[in-house]
Amino acid sequence: MSKRFSRREKQVWELLSSGKTNQEMAWLLKISVGTVKTYIRRLYFKLGVSSRVEAARLFEKLSTKGGLDLQDDKQ
């Protein structure tokens, strides 16, 4: 995948894919729920998806094929 993702976007994507709610992600990442929603909107745009299910499926597909690098990117 050629899109660049920030460290936080990757964290949110991984938590979203594991079934966490926005509130759970906010608590775990120590950010507001509004900030979580912003990261999710950015992910949807970058991924070209419109739902959590689509984002989670893409995460699983890429992570099992080794096409997803969860290392930190400098932004």
C-alpha positions in Angstrom: 0.0 0.0 0.0 1.6 3.3 -1.1 -0.3 5.5 1.3 1.6 6.9 4.3 0.1 6.4 7.7 1.1 8.2 10.9 2.0 6.2 14.0 -1.3 7.2 15.6 -3.4 6.3 12.5 -1.8 2.8 12.5 -2.6 2.4 16.2 -6.2 3.5 15.7 -6.5 1.2 12.7 -5.1 -1.8 14.6 -7.5 -1.1 17.6 -10.4 -0.6 15.3 -9.6 -3.9 13.6 -9.6 -5.7 16.9 -13.1 -4.5 17.6 -12.4 -1.7 20.1 -15.0 1.0 20.5 -14.1 4.7 20.0 -14.3 5.1 23.8 -12.0 2.2 24.4 -9.5 3.5 21.8 -9.6 6.9 23.4 -8.9 5.5 26.9 -6.1 3.2 25.7 -4.4 6.0 23.6 -5.1 8.7 26.2 -6.8 11.0 23.6 -10.4 12.3 23.3 -13.2 10.4 21.5 -13.4 13.3 19.1 -9.7 12.8 18.2 -10.3 9.1 17.7 -13.2 9.9 15.3 -10.9 12.3 13.4 -8.3 9.5 12.9 -11.0 7.1 11.8 -12.2 9.6 9.2 -8.7 10.1 7.9 -8.2 6.3 7.7 -11.5 5.8 5.8 -10.3 8.5 3.3 -6.8 7.1 2.9 -8.1 3.5 2.6 -11.0 4.3 0.3 -13.5 2.6 2.7 -16.7 3.7 4.3 -17.1 1.4 7.3 -15.3 -0.1 10.2 -15.9 -3.6 8.8 -14.2 -2.6 5.5 -11.2 -1.1 7.3 -10.9 -4.1 9.6 -11.0 -6.5 6.6 -8.4 -4.6 4.8 -6.2 -4.5 7.9 -6.5 -8.3 8.3 -5.8 -8.9 4.6 -2.7 -6.7 4.6 -1.3 -7.8 7.9 -1.6 -11.5 7.0 0.1 -11.0 3.6 2.9 -9.0 5.2 1.8 -5.9 3.2 1.2 -3.8 6.3 4.1 -2.2 8.0 3.2 -1.1 11.5 6.5 0.5 12.2 6.5 4.2 13.2 6.7 6.6 10.3 8.0 10.1 10.9 5.5 12.7 9.9 
